[in-house]
Amino acid sequence: MKDLKYTGKLYLEINGERVFGPGRLELLERIQASGSIRQAALQMKMSYRRAWEFIDHMNTHLGEAVVIAERGGRGGGQAIVTPKGLNAIREFKAFHQKFREFLQEHSAQINI
């Protein structure tokens, strides 16, 4: 018998434009852990510029900042995931878990 299963990726969109998904979730989690956009970008093997574009896009489209960055100086800068960003992480992870369970449950019922 074939191993058929439903798969998919989950994204949050506004007017058909992706605003949040697994990659941006990971970026926020890495910023939260390291306190640095640069470090998070390096860990994800992406450019700082690309990471900043994702952050700016989320900050603009989600109504308020999910990350606040302070420029580096002698001691270096820091980035803070805001309460809005922490809530986005929690909400997305919770919904993503339900989504995986839904796919698993319905994959078990495939009758093709």
C-alpha positions in Angstrom: 0.0 0.0 0.0 1.2 3.5 -0.8 2.1 5.8 2.1 -0.2 8.6 1.2 -0.4 11.6 3.5 -1.6 15.2 3.4 1.1 17.8 3.8 1.1 21.6 3.7 2.7 24.7 5.0 0.9 27.3 7.1 1.3 31.0 6.6 -0.5 34.1 7.9 -1.4 36.4 5.1 -2.8 39.9 4.9 -4.5 40.8 1.6 -2.9 37.7 -0.1 0.6 38.7 1.1 2.6 36.5 3.5 3.4 38.2 6.7 4.3 35.3 9.0 5.2 31.6 8.6 7.7 29.0 9.7 10.8 30.9 8.6 9.8 34.2 10.3 8.8 32.2 13.4 12.3 30.8 13.5 13.8 34.2 13.0 11.9 35.7 15.9 12.8 32.7 18.1 16.5 33.1 17.3 16.4 36.8 17.9 14.8 36.2 21.2 17.5 33.6 22.2 20.5 35.6 21.0 19.3 39.2 21.4 20.7 39.9 18.0 19.3 40.2 14.5 22.8 39.6 13.1 23.3 36.4 15.1 19.9 35.1 14.2 20.6 35.8 10.5 23.9 34.0 10.6 22.4 31.0 12.4 19.8 30.8 9.6 22.4 31.3 6.9 20.7 34.5 5.6 21.9 38.0 5.1 21.4 40.6 7.8 19.6 42.7 5.1 17.1 39.9 4.4 16.5 39.3 8.1 15.9 43.0 8.5 13.5 43.1 5.5 11.4 40.3 7.1 11.3 42.1 10.5 10.4 45.4 8.8 7.7 43.7 6.8 6.2 42.1 10.0 6.5 45.3 12.0 4.7 47.2 9.3 1.9 44.7 8.5 1.1 43.4 12.0 0.1 46.8 13.3 2.9 47.2 15.7 6.5 46.2 16.1 7.4 42.5 16.7 11.1 43.4 17.1 12.7 46.5 18.3 16.4 47.0 17.5 18.9 49.3 19.0 21.9 50.2 16.9 25.3 48.9 17.8 27.8 51.1 19.5 30.8 50.3 21.7 29.0 47.5 23.4 27.1 46.4 20.3 23.4 46.7 19.6 20.6 44.5 20.7 17.3 43.3 19.4 14.2 42.6 21.6 11.2 40.6 20.6 8.2 42.7 21.8 5.1 41.3 23.5 3.4 41.5 20.1 6.2 39.3 18.7 6.0 36.9 21.6 2.3 36.6 21.1 2.8 36.0 17.4 5.2 33.1 18.2 2.7 31.6 20.7 -0.3 32.0 18.4 1.4 30.6 15.3 2.9 27.6 17.2 -0.4 26.7 18.7 -2.3 26.9 15.4 0.5 25.1 13.6 0.2 22.2 16.1 -3.5 22.0 15.4 -2.7 22.1 11.7 -0.2 19.2 12.0 -2.8 17.2 14.0 -5.5 17.9 11.4 -3.2 16.7 8.6 -2.2 13.6 10.5 -5.8 12.7 11.3 -7.0 13.1 7.8 -4.0 11.3 6.3 -5.0 8.3 8.3 -8.5 8.4 6.6 -7.3 8.6 2.9 -9.2 6.2 0.8 -7.8 6.7 -2.7 
